[in-house]
């Protein structure tokens, strides 16, 4: 069934078939995933074992200097005629020890409790006033602990590389060769080891601004860092999975908010993605149709609206569509309506409004990006459809749409994830309003991400914000995984043509 | 889509269809351009306030534009404009450099655990960006960079550099034989990067530079969290947003429109000029998957 019949199917069938196959294979894929995870774990254990064995072997085999570098970093290198390298390693060790004593340890020692001493007042006899004694600060303890652990791991890595370097230099001397000089090492950084040079700065900045914050915020989801536990006045501590439990079933208001907003976020993402996709493509087809003149002008008109910064156009829209906004005034003047339409203040209408305004924002974008791909659709397909007497509507649904779905599935899924996290359109247009009393600090058009933003900035309920963030991450990751699995790779492209 | 009778001659059918399309395109153009036209109109409106019971302004003036640059006590528009420009230029340079370094390393160089590092990058990109805002703020505060323009440059550049997949995909298409030939002539990998790969990657360099230059003009979330109440270091997006807050909107609405027009014009021209590269960048990454 797999091979012969498939050639006679039309592309839409194939697409549906592939989605179905994907769903059928989910259990198998999950099992495979776990197997792969087990493999990675096994590999990790093996590499740790190898490292330990190597660690011991180099100690036994090495000379006194290599042995000494297990204690003092760099001494082996220095003894093996790599003075500068040795000094650098020594510097790392001194720096690491100094860092831990002067800074890291005072935070790291509190990691299990996240601090116990709050700020308190003490009567100062001499000055006759109350003085504040600084207590612990859970937030700083957590942040600096994570930072210290990362730095310690880096130092550990350098420690191993110090032993390896010493051993390598020793082997060189034993074989009667000269160990590499510092100048040669520096040159290697621009040739064989060019990746080290290129990736150092990006890695450091990624650690500082991406990895460290992510670890920190993931950990926050397991604490009670909310508006009632703001250090230094009130400390927070570990609470395990309590936030997740509250979010999903424990707390009636929060779980209701979470489930409703998740539902709306999915509805929004679905409609926002597909309305833009289909109408954007129709627009592109219309502009590129043979015999339509002024193609460039039409395209420029629509591209202009993408180029105008979103915060300008969306803020403007929110004012235009307000209860006393110009659209309502105009409609009333013409006499079509008596009362203003509550474009943004009635929950249900607001939901429709944001989807429609999003079409205003997104259709030109799809038009711009899909034009090139639409041009690539083989002309023969259209020719044969015309001969068979298919009208424009049929041609679109039977040829253009399936072809585009086939080629742009990854793009579509990226768009879906993008809309799932579409902060700008919602926040700048409605700010999530109208507010709902049934919800915990959220309005009816709030997406999960705008709720997260409100909880962070307005409410300072960081623990809930982080929990939502993790949920959003899971959804994005699942869709990205699907996109990766379902997308036609280059080798299967011929199958279509 | 325009439906026509099958009995009509071929020529008439196409004509009717095209006529329908022209009508549709014209209507759509009007709908799409109206809000922008309204923005320009409001920026010249003489009377204050955002809401009236009439649509067309009663009088026109150029004062809104002048006031933006003269009345700088509350809202320092010229300063914000310079802030944004400086941040945009620095981000553009730094982020292009970082991105090219990363994607070149992943595409052309082979080293242990290359795939693993790439996958980690992919996973990190899936966390919602502003979940970590607060942590980033405290980290910046710890090193004394909070509420500064430098911090904005750092954060934007690092965030932009995580999107290395598009540039990497582009580098993958440059034939490896060029590198090998150069290596035979004794070029180091550093030479190859600067003298061979970089000149060949003009489209992707322009795409990266363009997107990272535009980011500071349109980002609103990060600035509002990092800058808090430091008005002097606001960028335009946050500043203009503040103008529309309830207590300011009456006085400042028309000036907001004027300010928005001033921002929108250069960005729009830049984007329209560079749209070819933009499309190449987006679709190149998206369709390759």
HADDOCK unambig.tbl for C-alpha pairs under 7 A between the chains (distance, minus, plus):
assign (segid A and resid 190 and name CA) (segid B and resid 188 and name CA) 6.86 0.50 0.50
assign (segid A and resid 190 and name CA) (segid B and resid 189 and name CA) 6.42 0.50 0.50
assign (segid A and resid 190 and name CA) (segid B and resid 190 and name CA) 5.38 0.50 0.50
assign (segid A and resid 191 and name CA) (segid B and resid 188 and name CA) 5.18 0.50 0.50
assign (segid A and resid 191 and name CA) (segid B and resid 189 and name CA) 4.90 0.50 0.50
assign (segid A and resid 191 and name CA) (segid B and resid 190 and name CA) 6.29 0.50 0.50
assign (segid A and resid 194 and name CA) (segid B and resid 189 and name CA) 6.69 0.50 0.50
assign (segid A and resid 194 and name CA) (segid B and resid 190 and name CA) 6.97 0.50 0.50
assign (segid A and resid 195 and name CA) (segid B and resid 105 and name CA) 5.45 0.50 0.50
assign (segid A and resid 195 and name CA) (segid B and resid 109 and name CA) 6.64 0.50 0.50
assign (segid A and resid 198 and name CA) (segid B and resid 101 and name CA) 5.30 0.50 0.50
assign (segid A and resid 198 and name CA) (segid B and resid 102 and name CA) 6.59 0.50 0.50
assign (segid A and resid 198 and name CA) (segid B and resid 105 and name CA) 6.59 0.50 0.50
assign (segid A and resid 199 and name CA) (segid B and resid 101 and name CA) 6.92 0.50 0.50
assign (segid A and resid 199 and name CA) (segid B and resid 102 and name CA) 6.11 0.50 0.50
assign (segid A and resid 202 and name CA) (segid B and resid 98 and name CA) 6.28 0.50 0.50
assign (segid A and resid 205 and name CA) (segid B and resid 158 and name CA) 6.39 0.50 0.50
assign (segid A and resid 206 and name CA) (segid B and resid 158 and name CA) 6.35 0.50 0.50
assign (segid A and resid 209 and name CA) (segid B and resid 136 and name CA) 6.07 0.50 0.50
assign (segid A and resid 209 and name CA) (segid B and resid 155 and name CA) 6.66 0.50 0.50
assign (segid A and resid 213 and name CA) (segid B and resid 132 and name CA) 5.41 0.50 0.50
assign (segid A and resid 213 and name CA) (segid B and resid 135 and name CA) 5.07 0.50 0.50
assign (segid A and resid 213 and name CA) (segid B and resid 136 and name CA) 5.94 0.50 0.50
assign (segid A and resid 214 and name CA) (segid B and resid 132 and name CA) 5.92 0.50 0.50
assign (segid A and resid 216 and name CA) (segid B and resid 135 and name CA) 6.91 0.50 0.50
assign (segid A and resid 217 and name CA) (segid B and resid 132 and name CA) 6.25 0.50 0.50
assign (segid A and resid 217 and name CA) (segid B and resid 135 and name CA) 6.93 0.50 0.50
assign (segid A and resid 286 and name CA) (segid B and resid 21 and name CA) 6.52 0.50 0.50
assign (segid A and resid 292 and name CA) (segid B and resid 18 and name CA) 6.69 0.50 0.50
assign (segid A and resid 301 and name CA) (segid B and resid 29 and name CA) 6.70 0.50 0.50
assign (segid A and resid 303 and name CA) (segid B and resid 272 and name CA) 6.97 0.50 0.50
assign (segid A and resid 304 and name CA) (segid B and resid 268 and name CA) 6.20 0.50 0.50
assign (segid A and resid 307 and name CA) (segid B and resid 267 and name CA) 6.47 0.50 0.50
assign (segid A and resid 307 and name CA) (segid B and resid 268 and name CA) 4.69 0.50 0.50
assign (segid A and resid 307 and name CA) (segid B and resid 271 and name CA) 5.83 0.50 0.50
assign (segid A and resid 308 and name CA) (segid B and resid 264 and name CA) 5.23 0.50 0.50
assign (segid A and resid 308 and name CA) (segid B and resid 267 and name CA) 6.86 0.50 0.50
assign (segid A and resid 308 and name CA) (segid B and resid 268 and name CA) 5.73 0.50 0.50
assign (segid A and resid 309 and name CA) (segid B and resid 218 and name CA) 5.55 0.50 0.50
assign (segid A and resid 309 and name CA) (segid B and resid 264 and name CA) 6.44 0.50 0.50
assign (segid A and resid 310 and name CA) (segid B and resid 218 and name CA) 6.72 0.50 0.50
assign (segid A and resid 311 and name CA) (segid B and resid 218 and name CA) 6.57 0.50 0.50
assign (segid A and resid 311 and name CA) (segid B and resid 237 and name CA) 6.94 0.50 0.50
assign (segid A and resid 312 and name CA) (segid B and resid 260 and name CA) 6.15 0.50 0.50
assign (segid A and resid 324 and name CA) (segid B and resid 51 and name CA) 6.04 0.50 0.50
assign (segid A and resid 325 and name CA) (segid B and resid 51 and name CA) 6.00 0.50 0.50
assign (segid A and resid 326 and name CA) (segid B and resid 55 and name CA) 5.91 0.50 0.50
assign (segid A and resid 329 and name CA) (segid B and resid 53 and name CA) 6.06 0.50 0.50
assign (segid A and resid 329 and name CA) (segid B and resid 54 and name CA) 6.45 0.50 0.50
assign (segid A and resid 329 and name CA) (segid B and resid 55 and name CA) 6.80 0.50 0.50
assign (segid A and resid 330 and name CA) (segid B and resid 55 and name CA) 6.38 0.50 0.50
assign (segid A and resid 360 and name CA) (segid B and resid 32 and name CA) 6.79 0.50 0.50
assign (segid A and resid 368 and name CA) (segid B and resid 279 and name CA) 6.92 0.50 0.50
assign (segid A and resid 369 and name CA) (segid B and resid 279 and name CA) 5.62 0.50 0.50
assign (segid A and resid 369 and name CA) (segid B and resid 283 and name CA) 6.35 0.50 0.50
assign (segid A and resid 407 and name CA) (segid B and resid 287 and name CA) 6.73 0.50 0.50
assign (segid A and resid 408 and name CA) (segid B and resid 287 and name CA) 5.94 0.50 0.50
assign (segid A and resid 410 and name CA) (segid B and resid 286 and name CA) 6.36 0.50 0.50
assign (segid A and resid 410 and name CA) (segid B and resid 287 and name CA) 6.81 0.50 0.50
assign (segid A and resid 410 and name CA) (segid B and resid 289 and name CA) 5.89 0.50 0.50
assign (segid A and resid 411 and name CA) (segid B and resid 286 and name CA) 5.06 0.50 0.50
assign (segid A and resid 411 and name CA) (segid B and resid 287 and name CA) 6.58 0.50 0.50
assign (segid A and resid 466 and name CA) (segid B and resid 131 and name CA) 6.46 0.50 0.50
assign (segid A and resid 469 and name CA) (segid B and resid 128 and name CA) 6.42 0.50 0.50
assign (segid A and resid 469 and name CA) (segid B and resid 131 and name CA) 5.87 0.50 0.50
assign (segid A and resid 473 and name CA) (segid B and resid 126 and name CA) 5.91 0.50 0.50
assign (segid A and resid 473 and name CA) (segid B and resid 127 and name CA) 5.06 0.50 0.50
assign (segid A and resid 473 and name CA) (segid B and resid 128 and name CA) 6.69 0.50 0.50
assign (segid A and resid 476 and name CA) (segid B and resid 126 and name CA) 6.23 0.50 0.50
assign (segid A and resid 477 and name CA) (segid B and resid 126 and name CA) 6.46 0.50 0.50
